[in-house]
Amino acid sequence: MDEVLILSRIQFAVTVFYHFLFVPLTIGLVILVAIMETKYARTLDLTYKRMADYWGKLFAINFVLGVITGITMEFQFGTNWSEYSKYMGDIFGSPLAIEALVAFFLESTFMGIWLFGKDKFSPKLRAFSIWMVALGTNISALWIITANGFMQNPVGYVLKNGRVELNSFSELVTNPYAWYMFVHTVVSAYIVGAFFMMAISAYHLLRKNETAFYKKSFKYGLAMALFSATLTPFIGHQSGVFAAKMQPAKGAAMEAVWETQKDMPFHLIQIPDQENERNAFEAISIPKLGSFFYTNSFDGEVTGLKDIPKDERPNVELVFYAFRVMVALGVFFLVVSWYGLYLYRKNKLENSPKYLKLVLYSVLLPYLAINAGWMVAEAGRQPWVVYGLMKTSEGVSPIALSQVVFSLAALVIFYTVLLIADVYLIIKYAKKGPESEVKYGLEGGVKHVS
């Protein structure tokens, strides 16, 4: 059973990892495309139509392949996690059903109108349609995170007949843990979309391709990067404070806190030693800042891991380093965004090759940051699959090891093929650039629809 448990966890982690390579870009990029469609609908400036079509094509490729990877994920609750499904079905089913009935149909319906009605519908209807797609993607994220939020912080339930049953739908949907996670996740996804647009624009600006087009595109990506990268530290701080309050073991693991203490310092450099329950190295300590990060008070008390039973602690080193990676990258995005604003306002952007190369080579870093954040959230909850109610080892299906091995291998092969296809198509069309100005009637300086 231990081998089945380990492989089932690996399989679900692989599924979520692959799927989550598509989701943040969908959430982040669709907003930018919607803004461009809106600008075209309001001004009838064909430059914005050209921009919306180009970035919209890249969005559509990612969206379609992302939908495919999401379908198989939910089947695993019945195949690999049947005991969990029996225990949690009454709670977990409601938000996922609403997500499928509301968000998925909203996305798919208006995606069809926007994608296939390109030359058939008015600019205003196309703008409205892509905003509905954006709304659908956010609604989808909200309901999925609502389900996950219960696993992190169970609310609105009663225990009956050996399983949890929904007692208050309002408590489920207003779960503060879920809302902290939702806002933090969505704003982080905006960073993914912003840096994606900035990186592709930087690639073409370095090659002096369509300079005016890509400088304007860079501006929109930069605006979103500034908004999201500046907001993220404040959102992340409040999310971390609440997480540490509700899950002390996770909070202690994020900073490798072994002894319960007040006035806790923050160590800028730190190496945890999980085996010996101590930190092997600490340097550059700032007094009381650690307590503030965890409690919003410089005198706040932080629970140490030694006051938590060993069998209820997460993998401290995994959570600690994932958290540090997420925070460090968050600072990096902040610096890159604000320096980009300086260059843009000084009209030095296209003549700053080092900065443009930095942005280009940073395109995958937001993916690393957002997945590190989810690693903190999920690995930090262990050994609980539903915090305080059900351990992960109790939720796995009683199935043969060979079945898990086969399905895991098939899943990795299938998802890898999809990922390769997605990367190939995005690179192909990103390098190709937008359709010619002649097609849009922009030759000779014409910019507006007659």
RASUL-V370719 format. One record per residue. N is the residue number from 1. RES is the residue in one small letter. PSI is psi in whole degrees, 0 to 359 (NA if undefined). D_FIRST is the distance of its C-alpha to the first C-alpha in whole Angstrom. Layout:
n->N res->RES psi->PSI d_first->D_FIRST
n->N res->RES psi->PSI d_first->D_FIRST
This chain:
n->1 res->m psi->327 d_first->0
n->2 res->d psi->319 d_first->4
n->3 res->e psi->321 d_first->5
n->4 res->v psi->317 d_first->5
n->5 res->l psi->312 d_first->6
n->6 res->i psi->313 d_first->9
n->7 res->l psi->326 d_first->10
n->8 res->s psi->321 d_first->10
n->9 res->r psi->318 d_first->12
n->10 res->i psi->318 d_first->14
n->11 res->q psi->316 d_first->15
n->12 res->f psi->322 d_first->16
n->13 res->a psi->318 d_first->18
n->14 res->v psi->316 d_first->20
n->15 res->t psi->312 d_first->21
n->16 res->v psi->319 d_first->22
n->17 res->f psi->311 d_first->24
n->18 res->y psi->313 d_first->26
n->19 res->h psi->322 d_first->27
n->20 res->f psi->357 d_first->28
n->21 res->l psi->337 d_first->30
n->22 res->f psi->322 d_first->32
n->23 res->v psi->309 d_first->32
n->24 res->p psi->321 d_first->34
n->25 res->l psi->322 d_first->37
n->26 res->t psi->311 d_first->37
n->27 res->i psi->319 d_first->38
n->28 res->g psi->318 d_first->40
n->29 res->l psi->327 d_first->42
n->30 res->v psi->327 d_first->43
n->31 res->i psi->316 d_first->45
n->32 res->l psi->319 d_first->47
n->33 res->v psi->319 d_first->48
n->34 res->a psi->321 d_first->49
n->35 res->i psi->318 d_first->51
n->36 res->m psi->320 d_first->53
n->37 res->e psi->321 d_first->53
n->38 res->t psi->318 d_first->55
n->39 res->k psi->320 d_first->57
n->40 res->y psi->317 d_first->58
n->41 res->a psi->326 d_first->59
n->42 res->r psi->323 d_first->61
n->43 res->t psi->340 d_first->63
n->44 res->l psi->23 d_first->63
n->45 res->d psi->116 d_first->63
n->46 res->l psi->343 d_first->61
n->47 res->t psi->319 d_first->60
n->48 res->y psi->327 d_first->57
n->49 res->k psi->317 d_first->56
n->50 res->r psi->318 d_first->56
n->51 res->m psi->314 d_first->54
n->52 res->a psi->321 d_first->52
n->53 res->d psi->318 d_first->51
n->54 res->y psi->306 d_first->50
n->55 res->w psi->331 d_first->47
n->56 res->g psi->326 d_first->47
n->57 res->k psi->317 d_first->46
n->58 res->l psi->321 d_first->43
n->59 res->f psi->316 d_first->42
n->60 res->a psi->320 d_first->42
n->61 res->i psi->311 d_first->40
n->62 res->n psi->321 d_first->37
n->63 res->f psi->311 d_first->37
n->64 res->v psi->313 d_first->36
n->65 res->l psi->331 d_first->34
n->66 res->g psi->322 d_first->32
n->67 res->v psi->318 d_first->32
n->68 res->i psi->317 d_first->30
n->69 res->t psi->337 d_first->27
n->70 res->g psi->335 d_first->27
n->71 res->i psi->315 d_first->27
n->72 res->t psi->338 d_first->23
n->73 res->m psi->317 d_first->22
n->74 res->e psi->334 d_first->22
n->75 res->f psi->334 d_first->20
n->76 res->q psi->340 d_first->17
n->77 res->f psi->330 d_first->17
n->78 res->g psi->328 d_first->17
n->79 res->t psi->309 d_first->15
n->80 res->n psi->340 d_first->12
n->81 res->w psi->50 d_first->13
n->82 res->s psi->323 d_first->14
n->83 res->e psi->322 d_first->13
n->84 res->y psi->316 d_first->15
n->85 res->s psi->321 d_first->18
n->86 res->k psi->318 d_first->18
n->87 res->y psi->324 d_first->19
n->88 res->m psi->359 d_first->21
n->89 res->g psi->321 d_first->22
n->90 res->d psi->327 d_first->26
n->91 res->i psi->310 d_first->26
n->92 res->f psi->329 d_first->24
n->93 res->g psi->322 d_first->26
n->94 res->s psi->303 d_first->30
n->95 res->p psi->325 d_first->30
n->96 res->l psi->326 d_first->28
n->97 res->a psi->318 d_first->31
n->98 res->i psi->320 d_first->34
n->99 res->e psi->317 d_first->33
n->100 res->a psi->316 d_first->33
n->101 res->l psi->325 d_first->36
n->102 res->v psi->298 d_first->38
n->103 res->a psi->312 d_first->37
n->104 res->f psi->316 d_first->36
n->105 res->f psi->327 d_first->39
n->106 res->l psi->314 d_first->41
n->107 res->e psi->308 d_first->40
n->108 res->s psi->321 d_first->40
n->109 res->t psi->308 d_first->43
n->110 res->f psi->336 d_first->45
n->111 res->m psi->320 d_first->44
n->112 res->g psi->316 d_first->45
n->113 res->i psi->315 d_first->49
n->114 res->w psi->318 d_first->49
n->115 res->l psi->315 d_first->47
n->116 res->f psi->353 d_first->49
n->117 res->g psi->26 d_first->52
n->118 res->k psi->314 d_first->53
n->119 res->d psi->12 d_first->57
n->120 res->k psi->334 d_first->57
n->121 res->f psi->160 d_first->57
n->122 res->s psi->157 d_first->59
n->123 res->p psi->324 d_first->57
n->124 res->k psi->320 d_first->57
n->125 res->l psi->322 d_first->55
n->126 res->r psi->320 d_first->53
n->127 res->a psi->316 d_first->52
n->128 res->f psi->319 d_first->51
n->129 res->s psi->315 d_first->49
n->130 res->i psi->331 d_first->47
n->131 res->w psi->326 d_first->47
n->132 res->m psi->324 d_first->45
n->133 res->v psi->316 d_first->43
n->134 res->a psi->318 d_first->42
n->135 res->l psi->318 d_first->42
n->136 res->g psi->319 d_first->39
n->137 res->t psi->323 d_first->37
n->138 res->n psi->323 d_first->38
n->139 res->i psi->319 d_first->37
n->140 res->s psi->312 d_first->34
n->141 res->a psi->321 d_first->33
n->142 res->l psi->313 d_first->34
n->143 res->w psi->325 d_first->32
n->144 res->i psi->318 d_first->28
n->145 res->i psi->331 d_first->29
n->146 res->t psi->317 d_first->30
n->147 res->a psi->316 d_first->26
n->148 res->n psi->326 d_first->25
n->149 res->g psi->326 d_first->27
n->150 res->f psi->322 d_first->26
n->151 res->m psi->330 d_first->23
n->152 res->q psi->323 d_first->25
n->153 res->n psi->85 d_first->27
n->154 res->p psi->127 d_first->27
n->155 res->v psi->158 d_first->30
n->156 res->g psi->39 d_first->32
n->157 res->y psi->165 d_first->29
n->158 res->v psi->151 d_first->29
n->159 res->l psi->123 d_first->26
n->160 res->k psi->130 d_first->27
n->161 res->n psi->39 d_first->25
n->162 res->g psi->19 d_first->22
n->163 res->r psi->164 d_first->22
n->164 res->v psi->138 d_first->24
n->165 res->e psi->146 d_first->27
n->166 res->l psi->127 d_first->30
n->167 res->n psi->331 d_first->33
n->168 res->s psi->105 d_first->35
n->169 res->f psi->325 d_first->35
n->170 res->s psi->321 d_first->37
n->171 res->e psi->324 d_first->35
n->172 res->l psi->314 d_first->32
n->173 res->v psi->346 d_first->35
n->174 res->t psi->12 d_first->37
n->175 res->n psi->114 d_first->34
n->176 res->p psi->328 d_first->35
n->177 res->y psi->316 d_first->32
n->178 res->a psi->320 d_first->31
n->179 res->w psi->322 d_first->35
n->180 res->y psi->315 d_first->35
n->181 res->m psi->318 d_first->32
n->182 res->f psi->308 d_first->34
n->183 res->v psi->316 d_first->37
n->184 res->h psi->317 d_first->36
n->185 res->t psi->314 d_first->34
n->186 res->v psi->316 d_first->37
n->187 res->v psi->325 d_first->39
n->188 res->s psi->324 d_first->37
n->189 res->a psi->329 d_first->37
n->190 res->y psi->325 d_first->40
n->191 res->i psi->319 d_first->40
n->192 res->v psi->310 d_first->38
n->193 res->g psi->320 d_first->41
n->194 res->a psi->312 d_first->44
n->195 res->f psi->332 d_first->43
n->196 res->f psi->311 d_first->42
n->197 res->m psi->320 d_first->46
n->198 res->m psi->320 d_first->47
n->199 res->a psi->315 d_first->46
n->200 res->i psi->320 d_first->47
n->201 res->s psi->319 d_first->50
n->202 res->a psi->320 d_first->51
n->203 res->y psi->314 d_first->50
n->204 res->h psi->326 d_first->53
n->205 res->l psi->325 d_first->55
n->206 res->l psi->331 d_first->55
n->207 res->r psi->7 d_first->56
n->208 res->k psi->34 d_first->59
n->209 res->n psi->128 d_first->57
n->210 res->e psi->55 d_first->58
n->211 res->t psi->314 d_first->59
n->212 res->a psi->318 d_first->60
n->213 res->f psi->311 d_first->57
n->214 res->y psi->335 d_first->55
n->215 res->k psi->320 d_first->56
n->216 res->k psi->320 d_first->56
n->217 res->s psi->319 d_first->53
n->218 res->f psi->321 d_first->52
n->219 res->k psi->317 d_first->54
n->220 res->y psi->318 d_first->51
n->221 res->g psi->319 d_first->48
n->222 res->l psi->320 d_first->50
n->223 res->a psi->317 d_first->51
n->224 res->m psi->323 d_first->47
n->225 res->a psi->317 d_first->46
n->226 res->l psi->314 d_first->48
n->227 res->f psi->308 d_first->47
n->228 res->s psi->319 d_first->44
n->229 res->a psi->328 d_first->43
n->230 res->t psi->325 d_first->46
n->231 res->l psi->328 d_first->44
n->232 res->t psi->316 d_first->41
n->233 res->p psi->323 d_first->41
n->234 res->f psi->317 d_first->42
n->235 res->i psi->315 d_first->40
n->236 res->g psi->322 d_first->37
n->237 res->h psi->311 d_first->39
n->238 res->q psi->323 d_first->39
n->239 res->s psi->319 d_first->35
n->240 res->g psi->321 d_first->34
n->241 res->v psi->315 d_first->36
n->242 res->f psi->319 d_first->34
n->243 res->a psi->317 d_first->31
n->244 res->a psi->327 d_first->32
n->245 res->k psi->317 d_first->33
n->246 res->m psi->330 d_first->30
n->247 res->q psi->82 d_first->27
n->248 res->p psi->326 d_first->29
n->249 res->a psi->319 d_first->26
n->250 res->k psi->315 d_first->26
n->251 res->g psi->317 d_first->30
n->252 res->a psi->324 d_first->30
n->253 res->a psi->327 d_first->27
n->254 res->m psi->329 d_first->30
n->255 res->e psi->15 d_first->32
n->256 res->a psi->57 d_first->31
n->257 res->v psi->115 d_first->32
n->258 res->w psi->325 d_first->32
n->259 res->e psi->134 d_first->34
n->260 res->t psi->131 d_first->35
n->261 res->q psi->154 d_first->39
n->262 res->k psi->168 d_first->42
n->263 res->d psi->41 d_first->44
n->264 res->m psi->131 d_first->41
n->265 res->p psi->165 d_first->42
n->266 res->f psi->125 d_first->41
n->267 res->h psi->116 d_first->40
n->268 res->l psi->324 d_first->41
n->269 res->i psi->129 d_first->39
n->270 res->q psi->141 d_first->36
n->271 res->i psi->109 d_first->34
n->272 res->p psi->147 d_first->31
n->273 res->d psi->92 d_first->29
n->274 res->q psi->321 d_first->26
n->275 res->e psi->320 d_first->25
n->276 res->n psi->7 d_first->29
n->277 res->e psi->54 d_first->29
n->278 res->r psi->176 d_first->32
n->279 res->n psi->124 d_first->34
n->280 res->a psi->336 d_first->35
n->281 res->f psi->137 d_first->38
n->282 res->e psi->136 d_first->39
n->283 res->a psi->158 d_first->43
n->284 res->i psi->70 d_first->45
n->285 res->s psi->135 d_first->44
n->286 res->i psi->114 d_first->46
n->287 res->p psi->138 d_first->46
n->288 res->k psi->349 d_first->45
n->289 res->l psi->328 d_first->44
n->290 res->g psi->317 d_first->40
n->291 res->s psi->321 d_first->41
n->292 res->f psi->317 d_first->42
n->293 res->f psi->330 d_first->40
n->294 res->y psi->336 d_first->37
n->295 res->t psi->356 d_first->40
n->296 res->n psi->16 d_first->43
n->297 res->s psi->134 d_first->45
n->298 res->f psi->343 d_first->46
n->299 res->d psi->7 d_first->45
n->300 res->g psi->153 d_first->42
n->301 res->e psi->134 d_first->39
n->302 res->v psi->126 d_first->36
n->303 res->t psi->133 d_first->33
n->304 res->g psi->157 d_first->32
n->305 res->l psi->332 d_first->28
n->306 res->k psi->343 d_first->29
n->307 res->d psi->9 d_first->30
n->308 res->i psi->131 d_first->26
n->309 res->p psi->142 d_first->23
n->310 res->k psi->324 d_first->21
n->311 res->d psi->3 d_first->18
n->312 res->e psi->17 d_first->20
n->313 res->r psi->146 d_first->21
n->314 res->p psi->179 d_first->20
n->315 res->n psi->104 d_first->20
n->316 res->v psi->313 d_first->24
n->317 res->e psi->320 d_first->25
n->318 res->l psi->312 d_first->24
n->319 res->v psi->316 d_first->25
n->320 res->f psi->308 d_first->28
n->321 res->y psi->325 d_first->29
n->322 res->a psi->319 d_first->28
n->323 res->f psi->317 d_first->31
n->324 res->r psi->320 d_first->33
n->325 res->v psi->314 d_first->33
n->326 res->m psi->313 d_first->33
n->327 res->v psi->315 d_first->36
n->328 res->a psi->317 d_first->38
n->329 res->l psi->325 d_first->38
n->330 res->g psi->319 d_first->39
n->331 res->v psi->319 d_first->42
n->332 res->f psi->314 d_first->43
n->333 res->f psi->323 d_first->43
n->334 res->l psi->313 d_first->45
n->335 res->v psi->314 d_first->48
n->336 res->v psi->319 d_first->48
n->337 res->s psi->313 d_first->48
n->338 res->w psi->326 d_first->51
n->339 res->y psi->325 d_first->53
n->340 res->g psi->321 d_first->53
n->341 res->l psi->318 d_first->55
n->342 res->y psi->313 d_first->57
n->343 res->l psi->320 d_first->58
n->344 res->y psi->316 d_first->58
n->345 res->r psi->334 d_first->60
n->346 res->k psi->3 d_first->62
n->347 res->n psi->38 d_first->62
n->348 res->k psi->4 d_first->61
n->349 res->l psi->303 d_first->57
n->350 res->e psi->348 d_first->58
n->351 res->n psi->22 d_first->60
n->352 res->s psi->75 d_first->57
n->353 res->p psi->326 d_first->55
n->354 res->k psi->318 d_first->53
n->355 res->y psi->316 d_first->52
n->356 res->l psi->321 d_first->51
n->357 res->k psi->321 d_first->49
n->358 res->l psi->315 d_first->47
n->359 res->v psi->316 d_first->46
n->360 res->l psi->313 d_first->46
n->361 res->y psi->350 d_first->43
n->362 res->s psi->5 d_first->41
n->363 res->v psi->329 d_first->40
n->364 res->l psi->349 d_first->37
n->365 res->l psi->322 d_first->37
n->366 res->p psi->327 d_first->36
n->367 res->y psi->317 d_first->33
n->368 res->l psi->318 d_first->32
n->369 res->a psi->314 d_first->33
n->370 res->i psi->327 d_first->32
n->371 res->n psi->329 d_first->28
n->372 res->a psi->322 d_first->28
n->373 res->g psi->318 d_first->29
n->374 res->w psi->330 d_first->26
n->375 res->m psi->320 d_first->24
n->376 res->v psi->315 d_first->26
n->377 res->a psi->316 d_first->25
n->378 res->e psi->312 d_first->21
n->379 res->a psi->329 d_first->20
n->380 res->g psi->340 d_first->23
n->381 res->r psi->340 d_first->21
n->382 res->q psi->148 d_first->18
n->383 res->p psi->17 d_first->16
n->384 res->w psi->135 d_first->17
n->385 res->v psi->325 d_first->17
n->386 res->v psi->112 d_first->20
n->387 res->y psi->121 d_first->21
n->388 res->g psi->353 d_first->22
n->389 res->l psi->318 d_first->20
n->390 res->m psi->128 d_first->17
n->391 res->k psi->154 d_first->14
n->392 res->t psi->323 d_first->12
n->393 res->s psi->339 d_first->9
n->394 res->e psi->350 d_first->10
n->395 res->g psi->352 d_first->11
n->396 res->v psi->152 d_first->9
n->397 res->s psi->147 d_first->9
n->398 res->p psi->75 d_first->8
n->399 res->i psi->166 d_first->9
n->400 res->a psi->147 d_first->9
n->401 res->l psi->321 d_first->8
n->402 res->s psi->326 d_first->12
n->403 res->q psi->319 d_first->13
n->404 res->v psi->319 d_first->11
n->405 res->v psi->314 d_first->13
n->406 res->f psi->312 d_first->16
n->407 res->s psi->325 d_first->17
n->408 res->l psi->315 d_first->16
n->409 res->a psi->315 d_first->19
n->410 res->a psi->320 d_first->21
n->411 res->l psi->314 d_first->21
n->412 res->v psi->317 d_first->22
n->413 res->i psi->312 d_first->25
n->414 res->f psi->313 d_first->26
n->415 res->y psi->325 d_first->26
n->416 res->t psi->319 d_first->28
n->417 res->v psi->315 d_first->30
n->418 res->l psi->318 d_first->31
n->419 res->l psi->318 d_first->31
n->420 res->i psi->317 d_first->34
n->421 res->a psi->317 d_first->36
n->422 res->d psi->311 d_first->36
n->423 res->v psi->317 d_first->37
n->424 res->y psi->312 d_first->39
n->425 res->l psi->318 d_first->41
n->426 res->i psi->315 d_first->41
n->427 res->i psi->318 d_first->43
n->428 res->k psi->308 d_first->45
n->429 res->y psi->334 d_first->47
n->430 res->a psi->317 d_first->47
n->431 res->k psi->324 d_first->49
n->432 res->k psi->325 d_first->51
n->433 res->g psi->180 d_first->52
n->434 res->p psi->165 d_first->54
n->435 res->e psi->156 d_first->56
n->436 res->s psi->154 d_first->60
n->437 res->e psi->330 d_first->62
n->438 res->v psi->319 d_first->64
n->439 res->k psi->327 d_first->62
n->440 res->y psi->3 d_first->62
n->441 res->g psi->27 d_first->66
n->442 res->l psi->0 d_first->65
n->443 res->e psi->149 d_first->68
n->444 res->g psi->16 d_first->71
n->445 res->g psi->3 d_first->70
n->446 res->v psi->128 d_first->69
n->447 res->k psi->338 d_first->66
n->448 res->h psi->153 d_first->66
n->449 res->v psi->134 d_first->66
n->450 res->s psi->NA d_first->70
